Amino acid sequence: MGSGFLLYLAAATSCQGVFALGYWLLLAPLSTFGWNRAYLLGALGLSAGLPLVALPAAWAQLLGPAALPAATLPVWYLGATALAPATAGAAPTSIPWLLVVLIIYWLGVAWQAGRTARSLGWLYRLSRRHPRTRLGRGWLVQLPEPSRPAFSFGRCVFLSPAHAQLPAADYALLVQHEQVHGAQYHSLDLLLAEALGCFFWFNGLVPYFQRQLRLVHEYLADAAVTRPAGNRVAYGRLLLKLAAGPLPSSLVHPFAARQVAQRIHMLTFPPSSPMQKLRFLLIIPVAALAWVGAATLNPTPSVAAGLPKVQPVAKAQSRIGTITWQGNKFLTTTQLNEALGLKSGDLYSKETLERTLAYRPDNRDVTSRYMDQGYLFFQITPTATPRPDGTTDLLFTISEGATARINSVVVKGNQKVPTADVLALIPLHKGELFSRAKLIQSQKTMVESGLFDPTKIGINPQPDVANGLVNIEYVLIEK
């Protein structure tokens, strides 16, 4: 997972922001508690799913590893066949920033997941280590600490000795309230939000949805207990009497913790009118706005460093139309067409185009023609434009850059073979123009010498763009 995954997280976060703002402005004041619950759960699900619809180009990056961007040069493709062993053994000179961000992200995910696992383990131990009795389809767990607030998780209701001292009517209301949470599966909502919170630990939007879900759950339980009985005043006094401090866990439903005043206010709040319920129709434009926000982050698919980026072809059997070159000075258009090896009327293939631009064994490809003459900073960007007649026009935009000369050639890792003998195998010398062909040849020569492990020949070009120089470092392991 690379930059596409980070863009997905950013798009999902933007969707969460749109849905959270819509809820705060339009729906939070309503007494449509069941509908509000559905909106909050739907918002969490859509926030995770809409970016996958809005960012189809990111699917490959989300489902598989993406190439990390080159730290210094945009073009370092030296040919899959020629330098596969050397690249495998090369020692990186720096850690890409994207890798650092991903490591930090996954450490945060692991920390948040561990925190959730500890909370679940704590609840499991509470339910198993203390006396419990059957309570309908669930359990009533008696905790020893008198100061422990009343709370529930799943179908388990946790009470302390202090709650047993309540009047019978108050005790019945308390137990009934916690049972409603279990009967309506409120804990599953919190578990879903907690799971998403593991992946979005870096922002406060998922915790906002968790708080609003928990508050709506309390509204639902309060309404289920008081509306049939009609004794809202006594129930409100019970809420104030049992008001507690911080939550023992983000996964539980305490009987009376924070926002008691809001709950008492909602006990006397009249049912929302049909006109007020029409606000839920605004969910459609809110979802559309979230989708548009995600679509604005549509990433350009990553490509391997140095491989040309080609537009998708409209038809599998499309043929090449016109071929146009821009920005070339060192080579003429005729020379470039010759190096390309394609002409108008040939079958168009993205793979063939990438291969003929980047590397051919005879070093007659466009990239070799430039990089073998010192144009180390050369870049080429092809654009494929399908036409209604079934052909595909090709436009190649070239940035030649300045030529680069060898500043130094450094050998590391050799202990038995003298450095002078190693340098004699390398056809690159200080002051010469950089040549990719000579770089490839140096690796072949070292492999054929039989002195070094052929799978661990590291070649690390270190360009100095400002001065037009490049240092070549060879990292070797002797046999």
C-alpha positions as CSV (number, residue, x, y, z in Angstrom):
1,M,0.0,0.0,0.0
2,G,1.4,3.4,-1.0
3,S,0.3,6.8,-2.0
4,G,-3.0,5.5,-3.3
5,F,-3.9,4.2,0.2
6,L,-3.0,7.5,1.8
7,L,-5.2,9.3,-0.7
8,Y,-8.0,6.9,0.2
9,L,-7.7,7.7,3.8
10,A,-7.7,11.4,3.0
11,A,-10.8,11.0,0.8
12,A,-12.6,8.9,3.5
13,T,-11.8,11.5,6.1
14,S,-13.2,14.3,3.9
15,C,-16.4,12.2,3.5
16,Q,-16.6,11.8,7.3
17,G,-16.3,15.6,7.7
18,V,-19.2,16.3,5.2
19,F,-21.5,13.7,6.9
20,A,-20.6,15.0,10.4
21,L,-21.3,18.6,9.4
22,G,-24.6,17.5,7.9
23,Y,-25.6,15.7,11.0
24,W,-24.6,18.6,13.3
25,L,-26.5,21.2,11.3
26,L,-29.6,19.3,10.3
27,L,-30.3,16.1,12.3
28,A,-28.8,16.3,15.8
29,P,-31.6,18.5,17.2
30,L,-34.4,16.1,16.0
31,S,-36.1,13.5,18.2
32,T,-36.1,10.9,15.4
33,F,-33.7,8.8,17.4
34,G,-34.0,5.6,15.3
35,W,-33.5,7.6,12.1
36,N,-30.5,9.4,13.6
37,R,-28.9,6.1,14.5
38,A,-29.4,4.8,10.9
39,Y,-27.8,8.0,9.6
40,L,-24.8,7.8,11.8
41,L,-24.1,4.2,10.9
42,G,-24.8,4.8,7.2
43,A,-22.4,7.8,7.3
44,L,-19.6,5.6,8.7
45,G,-20.2,3.0,6.1
46,L,-20.5,5.4,3.2
47,S,-17.4,7.3,4.3
48,A,-15.4,4.1,3.9
49,G,-17.1,3.0,0.6
50,L,-17.6,6.2,-1.4
51,P,-13.9,6.9,-2.0
52,L,-13.6,3.4,-3.6
53,V,-16.3,4.5,-6.0
54,A,-14.9,7.9,-6.5
55,L,-11.3,6.7,-6.9
56,P,-11.4,3.7,-9.2
57,A,-7.8,4.4,-10.2
58,A,-6.7,3.7,-6.6
59,W,-8.1,0.2,-6.5
60,A,-4.9,-1.4,-7.7
61,Q,-2.9,0.5,-5.1
62,L,-5.3,-0.4,-2.3
63,L,-5.3,-4.0,-3.1
64,G,-1.6,-4.4,-3.8
65,P,1.8,-2.7,-3.2
66,A,2.5,0.5,-5.1
67,A,5.9,1.7,-6.2
68,L,7.4,4.3,-3.9
69,P,8.4,7.5,-5.6
70,A,12.1,8.0,-6.4
71,A,13.8,10.1,-3.8
72,T,16.0,12.1,-6.1
73,L,15.5,11.3,-9.8
74,P,12.3,10.8,-11.7
75,V,14.1,8.4,-14.2
76,W,16.1,5.5,-12.8
77,Y,14.8,2.6,-14.7
78,L,17.9,0.7,-15.9
79,G,16.1,-2.3,-17.4
80,A,14.4,-5.2,-15.6
81,T,16.7,-7.8,-17.3
82,A,20.0,-5.9,-17.0
83,L,20.0,-4.8,-13.4
84,A,17.6,-7.1,-11.6
85,P,20.3,-8.7,-9.5
86,A,22.0,-5.4,-8.7
87,T,18.8,-3.7,-7.7
88,A,18.0,-6.6,-5.4
89,G,21.3,-6.2,-3.5
90,A,21.4,-2.4,-3.5
91,A,21.5,-0.7,-0.2
92,P,19.1,2.3,-0.1
93,T,20.8,5.6,0.7
94,S,17.7,7.2,2.3
95,I,14.2,6.2,3.6
96,P,11.4,7.5,1.4
97,W,9.0,9.8,3.2
98,L,6.1,7.7,2.1
99,L,7.5,4.7,3.9
100,V,8.0,6.7,7.1
101,V,4.4,7.9,6.9
102,L,3.1,4.4,6.4
103,I,5.1,3.0,9.3
104,I,3.7,5.7,11.6
105,Y,0.2,5.1,10.3
106,W,0.3,1.3,10.9
107,L,1.9,1.8,14.3
108,G,-1.1,4.0,15.2
109,V,-3.5,1.3,13.9
110,A,-1.7,-1.3,16.0
111,W,-1.8,0.9,19.1
112,Q,-5.5,1.6,18.7
113,A,-6.3,-2.0,18.0
114,G,-4.4,-3.0,21.1
115,R,-6.4,-0.5,23.1
116,T,-9.7,-2.0,21.8
117,A,-8.5,-5.5,22.6
118,R,-7.6,-4.5,26.1
119,S,-11.0,-3.0,26.6
120,L,-12.7,-6.2,25.4
121,G,-10.5,-8.3,27.6
122,W,-11.3,-6.1,30.6
123,L,-15.0,-6.5,30.0
124,Y,-14.7,-10.3,29.6
125,R,-12.8,-10.6,32.8
126,L,-15.4,-8.5,34.7
127,S,-18.2,-10.7,33.4
128,R,-16.4,-13.9,34.4
129,R,-14.7,-13.0,37.7
130,H,-17.7,-11.5,39.5
131,P,-21.0,-13.1,40.6
132,R,-23.7,-13.0,37.9
133,T,-27.3,-14.0,37.6
134,R,-29.6,-14.5,34.7
135,L,-31.5,-11.4,33.6
136,G,-33.9,-12.2,30.8
137,R,-31.7,-13.2,27.8
138,G,-28.6,-11.6,29.4
139,W,-26.7,-11.4,32.6
140,L,-26.6,-9.2,35.7
141,V,-23.0,-8.9,36.9
142,Q,-22.5,-7.7,40.5
143,L,-19.3,-5.6,40.8
144,P,-17.7,-5.3,44.3
145,E,-16.7,-1.5,44.1
146,P,-19.6,0.7,45.4
147,S,-18.3,3.7,43.4
148,R,-18.5,1.9,40.0
149,P,-21.1,3.4,37.7
150,A,-23.8,1.3,36.2
151,F,-23.1,0.3,32.6
152,S,-23.8,-2.4,30.1
153,F,-22.1,-4.1,27.2
154,G,-23.9,-6.5,24.9
155,R,-26.5,-8.3,27.1
156,C,-24.4,-7.9,30.3
157,V,-25.6,-5.3,32.8
158,F,-22.9,-4.3,35.4
159,L,-24.1,-2.9,38.7
160,S,-22.4,-2.2,42.0
161,P,-23.6,-2.7,45.6
162,A,-24.7,1.0,45.8
163,H,-27.3,0.4,43.1
164,A,-28.8,-2.4,45.1
165,Q,-29.7,0.2,47.8
166,L,-31.9,2.2,45.4
167,P,-35.7,2.1,45.8
168,A,-37.3,-0.7,43.9
169,A,-38.9,1.5,41.3
170,D,-35.6,3.3,40.6
171,Y,-33.7,0.0,40.5
172,A,-36.2,-1.4,38.0
173,L,-35.8,1.7,35.7
174,L,-32.1,1.4,35.8
175,V,-32.0,-2.3,34.9
176,Q,-34.7,-1.8,32.2
177,H,-32.7,1.0,30.7
178,E,-29.5,-1.1,30.4
179,Q,-31.5,-4.0,29.0
180,V,-32.8,-1.9,26.2
181,H,-29.2,-1.3,25.0
182,G,-28.7,-5.1,24.7
183,A,-32.0,-5.8,23.1
184,Q,-31.4,-3.1,20.4
185,Y,-27.8,-4.3,19.8
186,H,-26.3,-0.9,20.6
187,S,-22.9,-2.4,21.4
188,L,-22.6,-3.7,17.8
189,D,-22.8,-0.1,16.7
190,L,-20.0,1.0,19.0
191,L,-17.8,-2.0,17.9
192,L,-18.3,-1.0,14.3
193,A,-17.3,2.6,15.1
194,E,-14.4,1.3,17.2
195,A,-13.1,-0.8,14.3
196,L,-13.2,2.2,11.9
197,G,-11.5,4.2,14.6
198,C,-8.5,1.9,14.5
199,F,-8.0,2.8,10.8
200,F,-8.8,6.5,11.3
201,W,-7.0,7.1,14.6
202,F,-5.4,10.2,13.3
203,N,-8.5,12.4,13.2
204,G,-11.3,13.3,15.6
205,L,-14.2,12.6,13.3
206,V,-14.8,8.9,14.1
207,P,-14.7,9.7,17.9
208,Y,-17.4,12.4,17.1
209,F,-19.6,9.7,15.5
210,Q,-19.0,7.4,18.5
211,R,-20.1,10.1,20.9
212,Q,-23.2,10.9,18.8
213,L,-24.0,7.2,18.5
214,R,-23.7,6.7,22.2
215,L,-25.9,9.7,22.9
216,V,-28.6,8.5,20.4
217,H,-28.4,5.1,22.1
218,E,-29.2,6.8,25.4
219,Y,-32.1,8.7,23.9
220,L,-33.5,5.4,22.6
221,A,-33.2,3.7,25.9
222,D,-34.6,6.7,27.8
223,A,-37.6,6.8,25.5
224,A,-38.2,3.1,25.7
225,V,-38.3,3.3,29.5
226,T,-40.2,6.5,30.1
227,R,-42.8,6.8,27.3
228,P,-44.7,3.7,28.3
229,A,-44.5,4.5,32.0
230,G,-44.9,8.2,31.7
231,N,-42.9,9.0,34.8
232,R,-40.3,11.3,33.3
233,V,-39.8,13.5,36.3
234,A,-38.7,10.5,38.5
235,Y,-36.5,9.2,35.8
236,G,-34.8,12.6,35.3
237,R,-34.1,12.7,39.0
238,L,-32.6,9.2,38.8
239,L,-30.3,10.4,36.0
240,L,-29.0,13.3,38.2
241,K,-28.6,11.0,41.2
242,L,-26.5,8.5,39.3
243,A,-24.5,10.9,37.2
244,A,-20.9,9.6,37.1
245,G,-17.5,10.7,35.9
246,P,-15.6,9.6,32.8
247,L,-16.5,6.4,30.9
248,P,-14.9,3.2,32.1
249,S,-14.5,2.2,28.4
250,S,-15.5,3.7,25.1
251,L,-17.3,0.4,24.3
252,V,-19.9,0.5,27.2
253,H,-23.1,2.3,27.8
254,P,-23.1,3.9,31.3
255,F,-26.5,4.8,32.8
256,A,-25.6,8.4,33.5
257,A,-22.2,9.8,32.5
258,R,-21.8,12.9,30.4
259,Q,-24.6,14.9,28.7
260,V,-27.2,14.2,31.3
261,A,-28.7,17.7,30.8
262,Q,-29.2,16.9,27.1
263,R,-30.9,13.6,27.9
264,I,-33.2,15.3,30.4
265,H,-34.1,17.9,27.8
266,M,-34.9,15.2,25.3
267,L,-37.2,13.5,27.8
268,T,-39.6,16.5,27.5
269,F,-38.8,17.3,23.8
270,P,-41.9,16.9,21.6
271,P,-41.8,14.4,18.7
272,S,-40.4,15.8,15.5
273,S,-43.0,17.0,13.1
274,P,-43.4,15.5,9.6
275,M,-41.9,18.7,8.1
276,Q,-38.9,18.4,10.3
277,K,-38.5,14.8,9.2
278,L,-38.2,16.1,5.6
279,R,-34.6,17.1,6.6
280,F,-33.6,13.5,6.0
281,L,-34.2,14.1,2.3
282,L,-31.1,16.3,2.4
283,I,-29.1,13.2,3.0
284,I,-28.9,12.7,-0.8
285,P,-27.2,16.1,-1.5
286,V,-25.0,15.5,1.5
287,A,-23.9,12.1,0.2
288,A,-23.4,13.7,-3.3
289,L,-21.2,16.4,-1.8
290,A,-19.1,13.8,0.0
291,W,-18.7,11.8,-3.2
292,V,-17.6,14.9,-5.1
293,G,-15.1,15.8,-2.3
294,A,-13.6,12.3,-2.6
295,A,-13.5,12.5,-6.4
296,T,-11.4,15.7,-6.2
297,L,-8.7,13.6,-4.7
298,N,-8.6,11.2,-7.6
299,P,-4.9,10.2,-7.8
300,T,-2.8,9.6,-10.9
301,P,-1.8,5.9,-10.6
302,S,1.7,5.4,-9.5
303,V,4.1,3.9,-12.0
304,A,7.5,2.4,-11.5
305,A,10.3,5.0,-11.4
306,G,11.3,5.8,-14.9
307,L,8.5,3.9,-16.7
308,P,6.5,6.2,-18.9
309,K,2.9,6.8,-18.0
310,V,0.5,6.0,-20.8
311,Q,-3.2,6.8,-21.0
312,P,-5.5,3.7,-21.2
313,V,-6.4,2.7,-24.7
314,A,-10.0,2.8,-25.7
315,K,-9.9,-0.2,-28.0
316,A,-7.7,-3.3,-27.7
317,Q,-7.0,-3.4,-31.4
318,S,-6.4,0.4,-31.8
319,R,-3.8,1.4,-34.4
320,I,-1.3,4.2,-34.0
321,G,-2.3,7.5,-35.7
322,T,0.0,10.5,-35.6
323,I,3.3,10.5,-33.7
324,T,4.4,13.9,-32.4
325,W,7.5,14.9,-30.4
326,Q,7.9,18.1,-28.3
327,G,10.9,19.5,-26.4
328,N,13.6,17.5,-28.2
329,K,16.9,19.3,-29.1
330,F,19.6,16.7,-28.8
331,L,17.9,14.2,-31.1
332,T,15.9,15.1,-34.2
333,T,12.4,13.9,-34.8
334,T,13.7,11.4,-37.4
335,Q,16.2,9.9,-34.9
336,L,13.5,9.7,-32.2
337,N,11.1,7.9,-34.6
338,E,13.9,5.5,-35.5
339,A,14.6,4.8,-31.8
340,L,10.9,4.4,-31.1
341,G,10.6,1.6,-33.7
342,L,6.9,2.3,-34.3
343,K,5.1,4.1,-37.1
344,S,1.6,5.2,-38.0
345,G,-0.6,2.2,-38.7
346,D,1.1,-0.2,-36.3
347,L,-1.0,-1.8,-33.6
348,Y,-1.1,0.3,-30.4
349,S,0.0,-1.5,-27.3
350,K,0.6,0.2,-24.0
351,E,3.1,-2.5,-22.9
352,T,5.0,-2.4,-26.2
353,L,5.2,1.4,-25.9
354,E,6.6,1.3,-22.4
355,R,9.2,-1.3,-23.4
356,T,10.4,0.4,-26.5
357,L,10.7,3.8,-24.7
358,A,12.4,2.5,-21.6
359,Y,14.7,-0.4,-22.5
360,R,15.8,-2.6,-25.4
361,P,18.6,-5.1,-25.2
362,D,20.4,-3.3,-28.2
363,N,20.3,0.0,-26.3
364,R,18.6,1.7,-29.2
365,D,15.5,2.8,-27.2
366,V,14.8,6.4,-26.7
367,T,15.8,6.5,-23.1
368,S,19.2,4.8,-23.8
369,R,19.9,7.2,-26.7
370,Y,19.7,10.0,-24.2
371,M,21.2,8.5,-21.0
372,D,24.1,6.9,-22.8
373,Q,25.2,10.5,-23.8
374,G,25.1,11.9,-20.3
375,Y,21.5,13.0,-20.2
376,L,21.0,11.5,-16.7
377,F,18.0,13.8,-15.9
378,F,16.1,13.1,-19.1
379,Q,12.4,12.5,-18.8
380,I,9.8,11.6,-21.4
381,T,6.0,11.7,-20.8
382,P,3.8,10.0,-23.5
383,T,0.2,10.8,-23.9
384,A,-2.2,8.5,-25.9
385,T,-5.3,10.1,-27.3
386,P,-7.9,7.8,-28.8
387,R,-9.7,9.1,-31.9
388,P,-13.3,8.3,-33.1
389,D,-11.8,6.5,-36.2
390,G,-10.3,3.9,-33.9
391,T,-6.7,5.2,-34.1
392,T,-4.6,6.5,-31.2
393,D,-2.5,9.6,-31.6
394,L,0.8,9.6,-29.6
395,L,2.3,12.8,-28.2
396,F,5.8,12.5,-26.5
397,T,6.9,15.5,-24.3
398,I,10.6,15.4,-23.6
399,S,12.5,17.2,-20.9
400,E,16.2,16.7,-21.8
401,G,17.8,18.5,-18.9
402,A,21.5,19.1,-18.6
403,T,24.2,16.4,-19.1
404,A,25.9,14.9,-16.1
405,R,29.5,13.9,-15.7
406,I,31.0,11.3,-13.4
407,N,32.4,13.0,-10.2
408,S,33.6,9.9,-8.4
409,V,33.5,6.1,-8.5
410,V,33.5,4.5,-5.0
411,V,33.8,0.8,-4.2
412,K,32.6,-0.7,-0.8
413,G,32.5,-4.2,0.6
414,N,35.7,-5.5,-1.0
415,Q,38.2,-6.9,1.4
416,K,40.2,-9.5,-0.6
417,V,40.0,-7.9,-4.0
418,P,42.0,-4.6,-4.2
419,T,40.0,-1.5,-5.1
420,A,42.3,-0.8,-8.0
421,D,41.4,-4.2,-9.5
422,V,37.7,-3.5,-9.0
423,L,37.9,-0.1,-10.6
424,A,39.7,-1.7,-13.6
425,L,36.5,-3.7,-14.2
426,I,34.4,-0.5,-14.3
427,P,34.3,1.4,-17.7
428,L,33.2,4.6,-15.9
429,H,35.8,7.2,-15.0
430,K,35.8,10.6,-13.4
431,G,35.1,13.5,-15.8
432,E,33.4,11.3,-18.4
433,L,29.8,11.8,-19.4
434,F,27.4,9.5,-17.6
435,S,26.4,6.4,-19.6
436,R,23.7,4.0,-18.7
437,A,25.2,1.4,-21.1
438,K,28.5,1.5,-19.3
439,L,26.7,1.2,-16.0
440,I,25.0,-1.9,-17.1
441,Q,28.3,-3.2,-18.6
442,S,30.1,-2.7,-15.4
443,Q,27.6,-5.0,-13.6
444,K,28.0,-7.7,-16.3
445,T,31.7,-7.5,-16.1
446,M,31.7,-8.0,-12.3
447,V,29.4,-10.9,-12.6
448,E,31.6,-12.5,-15.2
449,S,34.7,-12.0,-13.1
450,G,33.4,-14.5,-10.6
451,L,34.8,-12.5,-7.7
452,F,31.6,-11.3,-6.3
453,D,28.1,-12.7,-5.4
454,P,26.2,-11.9,-8.6
455,T,22.9,-11.5,-6.7
456,K,24.3,-8.8,-4.3
457,I,26.0,-6.4,-6.6
458,G,24.6,-3.0,-5.5
459,I,25.0,0.0,-7.8
460,N,23.9,3.3,-6.2
461,P,24.0,6.3,-8.5
462,Q,24.0,9.5,-6.3
463,P,23.3,12.5,-8.6
464,D,24.2,16.1,-7.7
465,V,21.5,17.9,-9.8
466,A,22.7,21.4,-9.0
467,N,26.2,20.8,-10.3
468,G,25.4,18.4,-13.1
469,L,27.5,15.6,-11.5
470,V,26.9,12.0,-10.3
471,N,28.7,9.8,-7.9
472,I,28.6,6.1,-8.5
473,E,28.8,3.8,-5.5
474,Y,29.3,0.0,-5.8
475,V,28.4,-2.2,-2.8
476,L,29.9,-5.6,-3.3
477,I,30.0,-8.9,-1.4
478,E,32.9,-11.1,-2.3
479,K,32.6,-14.9,-2.7
